[in-house]
C-alpha cells in the first residue's frame, strides 16, 4: 500500500503528463489542418502531371526507344525501396505501420534472391530498420531541422533516385508512405515509381491527339524526372498529414487514459486518507476507553 | 464564338492562377509561343522566361514547366514560378548572382549552360 505522500506525487505527475499530451494534441490538430490543406493543394499538380504522362506514353509509337524511366530497364534484379517515415515519435502506430509494410516487402525480395537497396527518409524509420536491414541501407535522408518540407527537398530526393537509376544501380523503385484517409485511419501504401506503372482505369478521350513540341520522347525525358519528384512530394504531403492525424488520435487517447488514471488514483488516495483518519479515531477512542 | 479560354497555373504547393483569358504568351523550349482560343492540342515544356497573360495584364517568371493545352483548357505545371508583382529588384539581382555562380561551375553540360544563361538574360531584362 503506497503512502499518502506517494499517491499525491503520482497524481500530480500523471496530471502534468496529461497536460503535455493535451497540448500535443492541440498542436497536432492545428498542424493537421495545415498539412491537410497542403495535401489538398498539391493534388491538382500531381493529377495533371499524371494525365499528361498518360497522354504522352500513349503517343509513343516505338516502345523500344521509349525513355527507360517509363518502361524500366528491362530487368528485375535490384529493387530500390524508399521508406518514408516521420522524424518524430509519439504518433501512435504511424511509423511502425510503414516499417511493417516495408519489411514484409523486403523479406519477399530477399526470398526471391533479388538485390535490395534501401533509402530511408525520416529518422524514425531508420531507427527501426537499421538493426535488421542496416547493410542494405544506401542512403539516409532526414528533414529534422526543417519546419516544412518544400518541393525543393522532394526534388533533391527525386534527383538522387534518377541519378542512381541512370547509373544502373537498380531496376525497380518502390516508395512506402502512409496515405491519409481521415484523422482516424492512415493506410500504409507502397507505390511503384520506376518503371512508371500504366494506369488502365484512367480513361482518356480518344480524340485528344496532341501536337508535341519538341518530340514526345524529348518531353518525356524532361518530364519523367519531374514526375518522380512530384510523386515523392505527394508522398511527403500525405505522410505529414497522416503523421499529424495519427499523433492527434494517439495523444487524444493518452489524455483520456491519463484522466482515467487520475480518477483511479484519486479514489485510492481518498480511501487511504479516510482509512488513516478512521485508524487515528479508533486509537483515540480505545485510548480513552482504557483509562 | 467565345474568344476566351481557361488558364490554370499550378505549382506543387497550390493553384496560383485560374481564370479565363484571351491570350497567353509562354516561353516554350523552342521559342516564344502565343496561344489563343481554339489552338490545336499541344504539350510542350518551358525554358526560363516570362509568361504573359492577356497582353501584360498578369505576368509570371518561370524557370521550367510543362504546358498542356486541349479543348480550350490550358494548364501550366511549374515548380519554379513567381508572380512578377511579388518580385523585388533585390530579389532579381540576387537570383542573377546565384545563376552566375552556377554558370561558373565546371560540371554542367551544354544544355544546362544554355538554360542558365538564358535565365540570366531574361532576369536582367525584367523592368519593374
Interface residues (C-beta under 8 A of the other chain):
Chain A: X38 X41 X42 X44 X45 X46 X48 X49 X51 X52 X55 X56 X150 X151 X154 X155 X208 X209 X210 X211 X212 X213 X214 X219 X222 X223 X226 X229 X230 X233
Chain B: X8 X10 X11 X12 X13 X14 X15 X28 X29 X30 X40 X41 X42 X43 X44 X45 X64 X66 X68 X70 X71 X75 X77 X79
